[in-house]
C-alpha cells in the first residue's frame, strides 16, 4: 500500500502521510479480497481533486499489473472496465465465483444462529473474528502534558521559563490521560438459550482474547467466571476449558441470584464501576423477578451503561412480556438483538461509541 502511494506521488498526485493512514484504515474495514474495494478505498482517501482521477486510474491499473503507468493504457482500460458497476450496482472483478462468495458471506452475516448448520456456524464465527474491535476509553484523574490540553500546566510552564532565564516562551497545557473502559460480559447458558449460547460464547472468547480489560461470566443456576478459560488464543481449547468449568450448561436460569452473586463478589466491589456491562440472555428466568429487578437497579448505579442483548428481540413482534425481562428492562440503557453476526457488529458499535 505504501508503494502504491509512492507511485501516485511519482505520477504527480499530492498524497500526504495522513491520506496514507486513511487509506490503510479504509482497507482494514473493507478488506483486500475484492479489487473494487481496494480501488474505491484509494479513490476516496487519496484523490483530492477531480483532475487527479485520470492519473489515479492509470497508476492503479499499472501498479497492480507490474507495468509502468505511462506504458499501460490497455491494462488500465481492462482493469477499469471490470471496476465499472454492472446493472445490479456491483463490480464484476471476481466474476460469478466472487459474487457467489460475497452473497454467501452476506447471507451468513444476517442468518439467525439458531438456523445455522454446524458448518455455517463455523463460518459465522470466522466472520465474527473479522469484526472491528474498538476499545472504549474514558478520562482518568491523571493529567499529562498535551499540546491541546484542557487546562494550563503551570508547573511545566514555570519550569520551562526557569530554563530560559525567567522568560515565558511556551505556555504548556495538560490533558487527562485516557484509560480503557472495562467491559464485562454475562452470558446466559440456560436451556432456553441453547440455540445461541455457543455462538455468543464464541463471541465472548473473541473479545476476551483480542482485547484488554474484558471479563466474561456464565449465568445459569449459578455464576461462573470464564475470563481465564477464554483467554486462550486457541478457540477450540478455550471452548473446551469453558465447558468443563460450567456445571449448569443447558440447565435452568436464576438470573437474579446470579446477578446478586456478581454484585456481591465482583461488580459493586469494583469490577463493574464505570464499566460497560453486557448481559446476553433471552430474559427467561425461574427465579424471583423482584430479585432480578433489585439486582439490576443495584448494578445500574455503578456501571457506565447496562446493555442487554436478547436474541428474541430480532422478531418484529417480540414484546418483553417475560417477568424477568420486564423486571430488568427499566434498568437497561441499551436493549439490542443478538441473533446473528450483523447484530453483534451493531453491539460493538454501541460499545465503541
C-alpha positions in Angstrom: 0.0 0.0 0.0 2.9 2.4 0.8 4.5 1.5 -2.5 1.2 2.3 -4.4 1.0 5.7 -2.7 4.6 6.3 -3.7 3.8 5.5 -7.3 0.9 8.0 -7.1 3.3 10.7 -5.9 5.7 9.9 -8.8 2.8 10.5 -11.1 2.3 14.0 -9.7 -0.5 13.4 -7.2 -0.3 15.1 -3.8 -0.6 12.2 -1.2 0.2 13.3 2.4 1.0 10.8 5.1 -2.4 11.4 6.7 -4.0 10.2 3.5 -1.9 7.1 3.5 -3.1 6.3 7.1 -6.7 6.9 6.0 -6.2 4.5 3.1 -4.8 1.8 5.3 -7.7 2.2 7.8 -10.2 2.0 5.0 -8.7 -1.2 3.8 -8.7 -2.5 7.4 -12.5 -2.0 7.3 -13.2 -3.2 3.8 -10.5 -5.9 3.4 -8.4 -6.6 0.3 -10.2 -9.5 -1.2 -12.0 -7.5 -3.9 -10.4 -5.2 -6.4 -13.3 -2.8 -6.3 -12.9 -2.4 -2.5 -9.2 -1.5 -2.9 -9.9 0.8 -5.8 -12.7 2.8 -4.2 -10.9 2.9 -0.8 -8.0 4.6 -2.5 -10.2 6.8 -4.7 -12.0 8.1 -1.6 -8.9 8.8 0.5 -6.0 9.5 -1.9 -7.7 11.6 -4.7 -8.1 15.2 -3.6 -9.0 16.9 -6.9 -11.2 15.9 -9.9 -8.1 16.3 -12.1 -6.4 13.5 -10.1 -8.9 10.9 -11.1 -7.4 10.0 -14.5 -3.8 9.6 -13.3 -5.1 7.7 -10.3 -6.9 5.2 -12.6 -3.8 4.9 -14.7 -1.5 4.3 -11.8 -3.9 1.9 -10.1 -4.2 -0.3 -13.2 -0.4 -0.2 -13.9 0.8 -0.7 -10.3 -1.2 -3.9 -9.7 -0.2 -5.3 -13.1 3.5 -4.6 -12.6 3.7 -2.4 -15.8 4.9 1.3 -15.8 2.0 3.7 -15.7 3.0 5.6 -18.8 3.2 2.3 -20.9 -0.1 0.6 -19.9 -3.2 2.2 -21.4 -4.5 -1.2 -22.5 -4.1 -2.6 -19.0 -5.7 0.5 -17.5 -8.7 0.2 -19.8 -9.1 -3.5 -19.0 -9.0 -3.1 -15.2 -11.3 -0.1 -15.2 -13.8 -1.9 -17.4 -14.0 -4.6 -14.7 -14.4 -2.0 -12.0 -17.4 -0.3 -13.6 -20.7 -1.2 -11.8 -22.9 -3.7 -13.5 -26.7 -3.4 -13.8 -27.2 -4.6 -10.2 -24.7 -1.9 -8.9 -21.8 -4.2 -8.2 -18.4 -4.7 -9.9 -17.6 -7.9 -11.6 -13.9 -8.1 -10.9 -14.2 -11.6 -9.4 -16.7 -12.9 -11.9 -19.5 -15.2 -10.8 -17.4 -17.0 -8.2 -16.6 -13.8 -6.4 -20.2 -12.7 -6.5 -21.3 -16.0 -5.0 -18.7 -15.8 -2.2 -19.8 -12.3 -1.4 -23.5 -13.2 -1.4 -22.9 -16.2 0.8 -21.0 -14.1 3.3 -23.8 -11.6 3.4 -26.4 -14.3 3.9 -24.5 -15.8 6.8 -24.0 -12.3 8.3 -27.7 -11.9 8.6 -28.7 -15.6 9.2 -30.1 -16.4 12.7 -27.6 -18.5 14.7 -30.5 -20.9 15.6 -31.0 -21.7 11.9 -27.3 -22.2 11.1 -25.9 -25.7 10.4 -22.7 -26.6 12.2 -20.7 -25.7 9.1 -22.4 -22.4 8.7 -21.8 -21.6 12.4 -18.1 -22.1 11.9 -18.2 -19.6 9.0 -20.3 -17.2 11.2 -17.6 -17.4 13.9 -14.9 -16.6 11.3 -17.0 -13.6 10.3 -17.1 -12.5 13.9 -13.3 -12.6 14.1 -13.1 -10.1 11.3 -15.4 -7.6 13.1 -13.5 -4.4 14.1 -12.8 -4.3 17.8 -12.5 -0.7 19.2 -11.9 -0.3 22.9 -13.9 2.5 24.6 -11.8 4.9 26.6 -12.6 7.3 29.5 -10.8 10.2 31.1 -8.9 9.3 34.2 -7.9 11.5 37.1 -4.3 11.7 36.0 -3.1 14.6 33.9 -0.2 14.7 31.4 1.3 17.3 29.2 -0.6 17.8 25.9 -0.5 20.4 23.2 -4.2 20.8 23.1 -4.9 20.1 26.8 -8.0 21.4 28.6 -6.1 23.4 31.3 -2.8 25.2 31.8 0.2 23.2 33.1 1.6 25.9 35.3 4.4 23.7 36.8 5.7 22.7 33.4 5.4 26.3 32.1 7.4 27.7 35.1 10.0 25.0 34.7 10.5 25.9 31.1 10.7 29.6 31.9 13.4 29.0 34.5 15.5 27.3 31.8 15.2 30.4 29.7 16.2 32.9 32.4 12.6 33.6 33.6 11.1 34.3 30.2 7.8 32.5 29.4 8.3 31.5 25.8 6.0 28.5 25.8 2.7 28.1 27.7 2.3 24.4 28.4 -1.0 22.7 28.7 -2.2 19.4 30.3 -4.9 16.9 29.4 -6.5 14.0 31.2 -4.8 10.7 30.5 -7.4 8.3 28.8 -7.9 4.9 30.2 -9.6 1.8 28.6 -13.1 1.3 29.9 -13.6 -2.2 31.3 -16.1 -4.5 29.5 -18.0 -7.2 31.4 -19.9 -10.0 29.6 -22.6 -12.1 31.4 -23.7 -14.9 29.1 -26.8 -16.9 29.8 -26.1 -20.6 29.2 -29.5 -22.0 30.2 -31.6 -24.4 28.2 -33.7 -21.7 26.6 -30.5 -20.1 25.3 -29.1 -23.3 23.8 -29.5 -22.3 20.1 -27.5 -19.1 20.8 -25.3 -19.8 23.8 -22.4 -21.4 22.0 -22.2 -18.7 19.3 -22.4 -16.0 21.9 -19.7 -17.7 24.0 -17.5 -17.8 20.9 -18.1 -14.1 20.5 -17.1 -13.6 24.2 -13.9 -15.5 23.5 -13.1 -13.2 20.6 -13.5 -10.2 22.9 -11.5 -11.7 25.8 -8.7 -13.0 23.7 -8.5 -9.9 21.4 -8.8 -7.0 23.9 -7.6 -6.0 27.3 -9.9 -5.2 30.3 -12.6 -7.7 29.3 -14.2 -10.1 31.8 -16.6 -12.9 31.0 -19.0 -14.9 33.1 -21.6 -17.6 32.5 -25.1 -17.2 34.0 -27.3 -20.2 34.8 -28.4 -21.5 38.1 -25.1 -20.1 39.4 -22.4 -17.7 38.3 -19.1 -19.0 36.8 -16.2 -16.8 35.9 -14.7 -17.7 32.5 -12.1 -15.0 31.8 -9.1 -17.3 32.4 -10.6 -20.1 30.3 -11.5 -17.8 27.4 -8.1 -16.0 27.4 -6.5 -18.8 25.3 -5.7 -17.9 21.7 -6.9 -21.4 20.6 -10.7 -21.0 20.2 -11.4 -24.8 20.5 -9.2 -25.1 23.6 -10.9 -22.1 25.1 -14.4 -23.6 24.5 -13.4 -26.9 26.0 -12.0 -25.3 29.1 -15.1 -23.1 29.5 -17.5 -26.1 29.1 -15.5 -28.0 31.7 -16.0 -25.4 34.4 -19.7 -24.6 33.8 -21.6 -27.2 35.8 -25.1 -25.9 34.8 -24.8 -25.8 31.0 -28.3 -26.0 29.3 -29.9 -26.1 32.7 -32.3 -23.7 34.5 -31.9 -19.9 34.9 -31.8 -17.9 38.1 -30.7 -14.5 36.7 -31.5 -12.6 40.0 -29.4 -15.0 42.1 -26.5 -14.9 39.6 -26.5 -11.1 39.4 -26.6 -10.9 43.2 -23.5 -13.1 43.4 -21.8 -11.0 40.7 -22.7 -7.7 42.5 -21.5 -9.0 45.9 -18.3 -10.7 44.8 -17.2 -8.7 41.7 -19.4 -5.9 40.4 -20.2 -3.4 43.1 -16.9 -4.2 44.8 -15.0 -2.6 41.8 -15.2 -4.6 38.6 -18.4 -3.0 37.3 -17.7 0.5 38.5 -17.5 2.8 35.4 -17.6 -0.3 33.2 -19.8 -1.4 30.3 -21.8 -4.5 31.4 -23.4 -6.6 28.6 -25.9 -9.3 29.6 -26.6 -11.8 26.8 -29.8 -13.5 27.7 -33.4 -14.1 26.5 -34.8 -12.9 29.9 -36.5 -16.2 30.7 -35.9 -16.7 34.4 -37.1 -19.3 37.0 -36.2 -17.1 39.9 -37.9 -14.2 41.6 -38.4 -11.3 39.2 -38.3 -8.8 42.1 -34.9 -10.0 43.0 -33.7 -9.6 39.4 -35.1 -6.1 39.2 -33.4 -5.1 42.5 -30.0 -6.5 41.4 -30.3 -4.8 38.0 -31.0 -1.5 39.8 -28.1 -2.1 42.1 -25.8 -2.8 39.2 -27.1 0.2 37.2 -26.0 2.6 39.9 -22.3 1.8 39.5 -21.8 1.0 35.8 -21.2 3.3 32.8 -24.0 1.6 30.9 -26.1 -1.6 31.1 -26.6 -3.3 27.7 -29.0 -6.2 27.4 -28.6 -8.4 24.3 -31.6 -10.6 23.7 -31.7 -12.8 20.6 -35.5 -12.9 20.7 -35.7 -9.1 20.0 -34.9 -9.8 16.4 -38.6 -10.8 15.9 -40.5 -7.7 14.9 -43.5 -8.9 17.0 -41.4 -9.5 20.1 -42.6 -7.9 23.3 -40.7 -8.2 26.7 -43.6 -10.0 28.5 -41.5 -12.5 30.4 -41.5 -11.5 34.1 -37.7 -11.5 34.3 -37.2 -9.4 31.2 -39.9 -6.9 32.2 -38.3 -6.5 35.7 -34.9 -5.9 34.2 -35.8 -3.6 31.4 -36.3 -0.3 33.4 -32.6 -0.6 34.4 -31.2 -1.2 30.9 -29.6 1.6 28.9 -29.4 -0.3 25.5 -31.7 -3.1 24.5 -30.4 -4.9 21.4 -30.9 -8.1 19.5 -28.0 -10.7 19.3 -29.2 -13.4 16.9 -26.6 -13.0 14.1 -23.3 -11.6 13.1 -24.8 -8.3 11.9 -26.4 -7.7 15.3 -23.2 -8.4 17.1 -21.4 -5.8 14.9 -24.1 -3.3 15.9 -23.4 -4.2 19.5 -19.7 -3.4 19.0 -20.5 0.0 17.5 -22.7 0.8 20.6 -19.8 -0.2 22.9 -17.3 1.8 21.0 -19.5 4.9 21.0 
